[in-house]
Amino acid sequence: MSDKSVTADAGDFAVYGSSYFAASMAAHAERPALNLDLDVDVCVIGGGLAGLTTAREIARRGWSVVLLEGRRVAWNASGRNTGFVLPGYGQTPQAIIARVGLERAKILWSLALAGFGYVRDTIAETGMPGAELTEGGWLMVSKADRADDVREEARFLRTTFGADVAMWPTLKVRAHLKTPSYFQAIHFREAFHIHPLNYALGLAKSAEEAGVRIFEQTPALSIDPVGVRKRVVTPKARVRSAHVVLAGNVHLGDLLPGISRTLVPVTTYVAATAPLGEKIGEAIAFAGSVSDTNWADNHYRLAGDRLIWSGRMTVHESSPARYAKRLQRDIARVFPQLGEVEFEYAWRGTLGNAVHRMPQIGEIQPGLWIASGFGGHGLNTTAMAGNLIARAIVEDSKTWRHFEPFEMVWAGGSLGRAVAKIGYLTVATRERVTARLAQRQVRLRKQKSVVDERQAEKLWGRLQNGGDAEVAAAPVDAEAEQPAQDNTVSKLLRKMRRKKSTG
Ligand SMILES: Cc1cc2nc3c(=O)[nH]c(=O)nc-3n(C[C@H](O)[C@H](O)[C@H](O)COP(=O)(O)OP(=O)(O)OC[C@H]3O[C@@H](n4cnc5c(N)ncnc54)[C@H](O)[C@@H]3O)c2cc1C
């Protein structure tokens, strides 16, 4: 194992993407490839967050563990994500309740919350360098004026799951995120964000300290999962183990094609601006993370005075530079005061979505386990899955069975990708149309009040000139046209009527 200094080089960018996180990665180790046969209790395939957490937790319970990583630890989603650590799942709570019922949904929520706590505790306990845990919560912002819906959603999360959330009215949202694009928001107070790559690297180090042997550049080429001792073949050596954990996400490929086909790979794009200095304060005065969509639009946070912004999706990997242009436009749309921001880093990462948008966790056949499909909500759920599977293997815990309703179903192959793309485009379009309509309504309301002011001024002038007959006639029409709005004309007419009757 060789240690590398803090400064990232071209090799690191080639592995981890041209990301801000690669540029600011902590001192890290390169592990050798496996070149001798090994016999262990558990073989974990995949060195992302799911595999690392599982391996660490099994080793901490005293069992021997080997982790095989085809490339480098956390080279993809686990090291390239935006680092929001949130409660819950990618799927909405309402859909989860519809699928498994309220009681099980509550249990699932508390499991995801335990995963969330694990990330926080692990960073604190290990003192891992560069994890940059930042408090401030997570704002889920509405781009339409939906005060009642947002209030109801916050109430639902509080009363159903005991979630620590608050509704923010539009004024408060706009005091923190200075844009007329946003209205109300739900603030998840406990949420935080981290430097995802340094967290994964710190987790790997901690796993090794617990006894895990990690081999990089060691793809599992084939697997014989039948029998008491499973066999995993790599380019230069074999591993025999009682249990195998598949934590390969969408990169598992031909190892077990039937399983790979249960995920739709989704690539999303991220960019980090050059330091913006004080200018950032003109747009964002919020230390936490922000999503202005459930799925399709923007997710962002600060890293010092840089803005890290992610959005857009494709079902095939595309050029980050190309998508950076779109992200630039997205930022200008939300925060025009920032102008055309300059990006210093742009990268992409690929996540895996199951059809039900819930993670795949459990025992597929005796001794063969899966921890996969964490979608865009993987920081807390990979931690949860690692713990559930470790406890299942070592302590025979059955808690993972709460995920049984979320079976592994075929994701539809290229048709599934097309459906995902269409789904994204539909949601993105719907969200943009809703946002535009909301903005239009605001404009109309403003125009209307200007017209009212003008009408009022005219009427006032006529009344001053002795148009008493108009006072008697006009109120009925004016109020009938705008029954729900106490507009300026109506107010003025009422005032005149009162004046007239008293004097
Ligand atoms: C751009 C982006 C932003 C995101 N933002 C957030 C966020 O803010 N918050 C959040 O909660 N989630 C976020 N996510 C989701 C989160 O990053 C993922 O859900 C999570 O990292 C998945 O971890 P994993 O271990 O399952 O997969 P991966 O990180 O993909 O790791 C799988 C590993 O398995 C290895 N592997 C596969 N097959 C083999 C084999 N045959 N042999 C050996 N090794 C193999 C791969 O090389 C890979 O390293 C984001 C994802 C992306 C892409």
The ligand as an SDF file (V2000), in Angstrom:
LIG
                    3D

 53 58  0  0  0  0  0  0  0  0999 V2000
  -23.6660   13.0870   -9.1440 C   0  0  0  0  0  0  0  0  0  0  0  0
  -24.2620   12.3460   -7.9730 C   0  0  0  0  0  0  0  0  0  0  0  0
  -24.7040   13.0760   -6.8660 C   0  0  0  0  0  0  0  0  0  0  0  0
  -25.2450   12.3990   -5.7760 C   0  0  0  0  0  0  0  0  0  0  0  0
  -25.5620   13.1180   -4.6560 N   0  0  0  0  0  0  0  0  0  0  0  0
  -25.9870   12.4730   -3.5510 C   0  0  0  0  0  0  0  0  0  0  0  0
  -26.2120   13.1890   -2.3440 C   0  0  0  0  0  0  0  0  0  0  0  0
  -25.9750   14.3940   -2.2680 O   0  0  0  0  0  0  0  0  0  0  0  0
  -26.6990   12.5040   -1.2750 N   0  0  0  0  0  0  0  0  0  0  0  0
  -26.9320   11.1670   -1.3240 C   0  0  0  0  0  0  0  0  0  0  0  0
  -27.3980   10.6010   -0.3370 O   0  0  0  0  0  0  0  0  0  0  0  0
  -26.6590   10.4440   -2.4510 N   0  0  0  0  0  0  0  0  0  0  0  0
  -26.1700   11.0620   -3.5460 C   0  0  0  0  0  0  0  0  0  0  0  0
  -25.8780   10.3400   -4.6670 N   0  0  0  0  0  0  0  0  0  0  0  0
  -26.0540    8.8790   -4.6430 C   0  0  0  0  0  0  0  0  0  0  0  0
  -24.9020    8.1640   -3.9530 C   0  0  0  0  0  0  0  0  0  0  0  0
  -23.6810    8.7240   -4.3410 O   0  0  0  0  0  0  0  0  0  0  0  0
  -24.9350    6.6760   -4.3550 C   0  0  0  0  0  0  0  0  0  0  0  0
  -26.2020    6.1540   -4.1120 O   0  0  0  0  0  0  0  0  0  0  0  0
  -23.9310    5.8440   -3.5490 C   0  0  0  0  0  0  0  0  0  0  0  0
  -22.6550    6.4200   -3.5620 O   0  0  0  0  0  0  0  0  0  0  0  0
  -23.8760    4.4280   -4.1280 C   0  0  0  0  0  0  0  0  0  0  0  0
  -22.8520    3.7240   -3.4860 O   0  0  0  0  0  0  0  0  0  0  0  0
  -22.4970    2.2390   -3.9410 P   0  0  0  0  0  0  0  0  0  0  0  0
  -21.4280    1.7520   -3.0390 O   0  0  0  0  0  0  0  0  0  0  0  0
  -23.7570    1.4480   -4.0150 O   0  0  0  0  0  0  0  0  0  0  0  0
  -22.0230    2.3690   -5.4510 O   0  0  0  0  0  0  0  0  0  0  0  0
  -20.7070    2.9120   -6.1580 P   0  0  0  0  0  0  0  0  0  0  0  0
  -20.1840    4.1100   -5.5160 O   0  0  0  0  0  0  0  0  0  0  0  0
  -21.0460    2.9730   -7.5880 O   0  0  0  0  0  0  0  0  0  0  0  0
  -19.6500    1.7740   -5.9190 O   0  0  0  0  0  0  0  0  0  0  0  0
  -19.7360    0.5060   -6.5340 C   0  0  0  0  0  0  0  0  0  0  0  0
  -18.3230   -0.0200   -6.6830 C   0  0  0  0  0  0  0  0  0  0  0  0
  -18.3540   -1.3900   -7.0480 O   0  0  0  0  0  0  0  0  0  0  0  0
  -17.2810   -1.6450   -7.8970 C   0  0  0  0  0  0  0  0  0  0  0  0
  -17.5360   -2.8770   -8.6630 N   0  0  0  0  0  0  0  0  0  0  0  0
  -18.6090   -3.1290   -9.4480 C   0  0  0  0  0  0  0  0  0  0  0  0
  -18.5060   -4.3600   -9.9920 N   0  0  0  0  0  0  0  0  0  0  0  0
  -17.3610   -4.8850   -9.5350 C   0  0  0  0  0  0  0  0  0  0  0  0
  -16.7070   -6.1250   -9.7510 C   0  0  0  0  0  0  0  0  0  0  0  0
  -17.2160   -7.0560  -10.5590 N   0  0  0  0  0  0  0  0  0  0  0  0
  -15.5350   -6.3590   -9.1260 N   0  0  0  0  0  0  0  0  0  0  0  0
  -15.0070   -5.4190   -8.2790 C   0  0  0  0  0  0  0  0  0  0  0  0
  -15.5710   -4.2240   -8.0610 N   0  0  0  0  0  0  0  0  0  0  0  0
  -16.7430   -3.9450   -8.6810 C   0  0  0  0  0  0  0  0  0  0  0  0
  -17.2130   -0.3970   -8.7820 C   0  0  0  0  0  0  0  0  0  0  0  0
  -15.9410   -0.2590   -9.3890 O   0  0  0  0  0  0  0  0  0  0  0  0
  -17.5420    0.6980   -7.7820 C   0  0  0  0  0  0  0  0  0  0  0  0
  -16.3850    1.2750   -7.2150 O   0  0  0  0  0  0  0  0  0  0  0  0
  -25.3600   10.9780   -5.7980 C   0  0  0  0  0  0  0  0  0  0  0  0
  -24.9250   10.2610   -6.9060 C   0  0  0  0  0  0  0  0  0  0  0  0
  -24.3790   10.9320   -7.9840 C   0  0  0  0  0  0  0  0  0  0  0  0
  -23.9050   10.1310   -9.1560 C   0  0  0  0  0  0  0  0  0  0  0  0
  1  2  1  0
  2  3  1  0
  2 52  2  0
  3  4  2  0
  4  5  1  0
  4 50  1  0
  5  6  2  0
  6  7  1  0
  6 13  1  0
  7  8  2  0
  7  9  1  0
  9 10  1  0
 10 11  2  0
 10 12  1  0
 12 13  2  0
 13 14  1  0
 14 15  1  0
 14 50  1  0
 15 16  1  0
 16 17  1  0
 16 18  1  0
 18 19  1  0
 18 20  1  0
 20 21  1  0
 20 22  1  0
 22 23  1  0
 23 24  1  0
 24 25  2  0
 24 26  1  0
 24 27  1  0
 27 28  1  0
 28 29  2  0
 28 30  1  0
 28 31  1  0
 31 32  1  0
 32 33  1  0
 33 34  1  0
 33 48  1  0
 34 35  1  0
 35 36  1  0
 35 46  1  0
 36 37  1  0
 36 45  1  0
 37 38  2  0
 38 39  1  0
 39 40  1  0
 39 45  2  0
 40 41  1  0
 40 42  2  0
 42 43  1  0
 43 44  2  0
 44 45  1  0
 46 47  1  0
 46 48  1  0
 48 49  1  0
 50 51  2  0
 51 52  1  0
 52 53  1  0
M  END
$$$$
